Amino acid sequence: MFSYSGNDLYCEQVPLADLAARAGTPAYVYSSQAILANYRAYDEAFGDLPHSVCYAVKANSSLAVLALLAKAGAGFDIVSGGELYRVIQAGGDPSKVVYSGVGKTAAEVGYALESGIHSFNCESESELNLIDALAARRGVKAGFSIRVNPDVDAATHPYISTGLSRHKFGIDIREAAAVYERARRYSNLAAEGVSCHIGSQILDPSPILEAVSKALELASALRAEGQPIRHLDLGGGLGIAYRAEEEAPAIRGFVESVHALLRESGLTVMIEPGRSIVGPAGALLTRVLYRKRNGPREFVVVDAAMNDLIRPALYHAHHEIAPVRRNSLPPITADVVGPVCESGDFLARDREMANVMPGDFLAVRDAGAYGFVLSSNYNSRPRVPEVLVEGTGWRVIRQRETYPDLIRGEVV
Ligand SMILES: *Cc1c(COP(=O)(O)O)cnc(C)c1O
């Protein structure tokens, strides 16, 4: 939903130069149509196979984004009590929420039980023990899945690979059946499903399908032993094309492969996509402050920095950087850097890019996932606003922080 008309970059029907001038920069901008289209691609490709698309809130947890997805019928995958609070504030249905994560606290589990979430994706026996005790105290039964670690290599960046046995995530799939068996003694727990999530930004989905096959085998074995397993949760992880020359797996094709594996299983399919729904739907708008040269190296200094978008610094991630207005000058090769006092503060290195001048706007593409949510106030920089585009209109869905916001809650 980001494309040029003439020399001007648009998000839907909104020229980004106008938006940047009026909302100020840096600013995140999201296409509501793109978010909904990606969500629906999952939802529709499952067809009549019983399914639930649980958007992974951690990818982009802004209320308006959650509200958009809640209205479209999405469930949610959360990893903290704070995310559950956001889902509820946005009008999401707690009974469509699954709760993942290795370190749920008693307070968080209690809040989730009181809110009536669908189920917990549990990652250890001590966690099962805690949830049972807290459910007993409230006189409720808690649905759970065990997140199995299938020992499958997601072939992605090591920080976002989670499905190998050396990672902290899940319970070894070979031990899972015994854990489900022991969990029968917990009278306030009800086995609901089997879950797995092997990592993020996965460009070749075959490891996900391998993990699904292993999880399916386990689910079938558990059912044969009389465990009331009703769903299989595949996690998220489908990658997106950050580089212009990259090809991301199509959501539809991926879901069709899952469909083929699970069609006869009698299980409800749950899936927890985050990045593939919101990633391509967002961009970070920034303004060029200065051009400078150090020896042979050319720098484009912009007003956005690593505190606004940490992915290049943290994962050496690539984001395409597009001029908001194209000019006819020959391209340059430059580092795009921000104002933060660290050499790690770059948005791109050695990048062939438009020959931009101070005052020009740039769009850092595919920044809708793990963008704003990972932003911070480092260098006492107020966090940037977020804007949602809807057709010809747009609105600020989070205001730019002010200096007083920076010191809220502090005392001298
Ligand atoms: C992060 C995460 C997701 C979402 O991953 P994406 O790569 O953004 O689709 C889903 N499930 C769990 C358990 C996660 O930790």
PDBQT file of the ligand as one rigid body, heavy atoms in Angstrom, charges set to zero:
ROOT
HETATM    1  C1  LIG A 501       7.188 -13.426  18.558  1.00  0.00    +0.000 C 
HETATM    2  C2  LIG A 501       6.214 -14.515  18.608  1.00  0.00    +0.000 A 
HETATM    3  C3  LIG A 501       5.254 -14.654  17.593  1.00  0.00    +0.000 A 
HETATM    4  C4  LIG A 501       5.208 -13.755  16.388  1.00  0.00    +0.000 C 
HETATM    5  O1  LIG A 501       6.292 -13.924  15.541  1.00  0.00    +0.000 OA
HETATM    6  P1  LIG A 501       6.351 -13.173  14.133  1.00  0.00    +0.000 P 
HETATM    7  O2  LIG A 501       7.652 -13.561  13.590  1.00  0.00    +0.000 OA
HETATM    8  O3  LIG A 501       6.239 -11.715  14.404  1.00  0.00    +0.000 OA
HETATM    9  O4  LIG A 501       5.204 -13.669  13.318  1.00  0.00    +0.000 OA
HETATM   10  C5  LIG A 501       4.321 -15.659  17.714  1.00  0.00    +0.000 A 
HETATM   11  N1  LIG A 501       4.329 -16.512  18.778  1.00  0.00    +0.000 NA
HETATM   12  C6  LIG A 501       5.243 -16.408  19.763  1.00  0.00    +0.000 A 
HETATM   13  C7  LIG A 501       5.194 -17.360  20.887  1.00  0.00    +0.000 C 
HETATM   14  C8  LIG A 501       6.207 -15.415  19.716  1.00  0.00    +0.000 A 
HETATM   15  O5  LIG A 501       7.123 -15.340  20.681  1.00  0.00    +0.000 OA
ENDROOT
TORSDOF 0
